[in-house]
Each structure stands twice: as C-alpha cells, then as structure tokens.
Amino acid sequence: MPQAQQIMCSVNNCHYWGKGNRCEAQQIFVVSDKFADTATDHIDAPQASMTQATPVNNCMETACKTFVPKGSYMASADGVTKQQ
C-alpha cells in the first residue's frame, strides 16, 4: 500500500508550515519562477489543471505558489485549506 505523500518545507513564516518542517496544505502548486513573477496570488493549486506547463532546467528556477504569510488575511484567498 502506498504511503501518503509528505511535502517538506522550511519556510516557517508560511500559513501552511507545520512542526517538523511539514507543509500542511492539502494541495500545493509549484511553478517556474517566470510564471510566478507574472501570476497573481490568487492562482494556486485549485487552478493548476487550467494552467499551461512551466518547464524549468533546475530547482533554482521553481517557486511554490501556495505560500501565504502566517497570520495573513490572505490565508483563504488561494482556495487551499490547511490539513487538520
């Protein structure tokens, strides 16, 4: 039986960050930096299937669109919920 996927993240000022550097977002959306620079903060995992692929050459060219500052009023703006 496959194990549940675990996303690790050390950005502890993110709304979805959890103890042990675990991402507690139910969904995440990773894109190219180029796309992230032009996309609004409202584009996140729920819109991923409607977004074109954004290939990159290495991990330094990627960005997590799911980041929301901890305590921010924007915590529910991306349509992603925090796991309980």
Summary of the structure (lengths in Angstrom):
residues: 84
radius of gyration: 13.0
end to end distance: 22.7
largest distance: 39.8
contacts: 190
relative contact order: 0.28
helix: 23%
strand: 18%
